[in-house]
């Protein structure tokens, strides 16, 4: 078994992860034997440092073996999936957290909500979110979504970053301040976009690849809205489209407030612009952030 070149390139960012990638085939082959799995092929790469294998169990069940850099993120993903127990998401079938391995129910990797029109995608996504937004378990160790608002390094960077309009920096800080008073926390997916909702024989649609957090449900809604609007920003009528998406989302999920979704979008979009090294991506994020600020009632 060979590690795909794209994953090798990611792993070269540090010596430790490069060594992990080199040993990954042996870890995965050991898991295939230990869990009596038959290998059927590679699936598209997961986020960051992870590799997905299409496998079948000893009973013929279709599954996914996910090998990830063994870190707290893998533990969080497994914990969240256990909490959801397949309600709105792929089932967790087994795990070896020490080696960064998860055995998951296999959904349809070729059919995500990106294959649906915007309205149908929002309806399906809202149904999934209603299932995922559950009470966090007692004694959990998930991060609070407010870490995106309280990062002192980022706050300092926003005051020094050249090329960003002061209005955008102030809007990010003001939005972060407003979001500090949060509604009751729920368990969040943490990276909720159409590509992370796949067709499921069992459920119709189900979420995959969570980066779980706890906090304001508007956090997940902001990711979904931003994903839907990416194709429209900078085009004629983009502000109207923004308002339509936010209004329909709040119609589907009545506990949400349009302004809280917009504030989360501002916080995250300006942060992306600060982090982007690619000039073209940075300009796109700035255009998006300007649209959000211009559409704000304040």
PyMOL commands that set and color helices and strands:
alter all, ss='L'
color gray80, all
select helices_A, chain A and resi 5-11+15-34+72-84+97-99+113-115+118-132+147-150+152-160+166-179+194-196+218-229+238-252+258-275+279-295
alter helices_A, ss='H'
color red, helices_A
select strands_A, chain A and resi 38-42+50-56+62-68+92-96+101-105+108-112+143-144+186-188+197-200+204-207+213-215
alter strands_A, ss='S'
color yellow, strands_A
deselect
rebuild
show_as cartoon
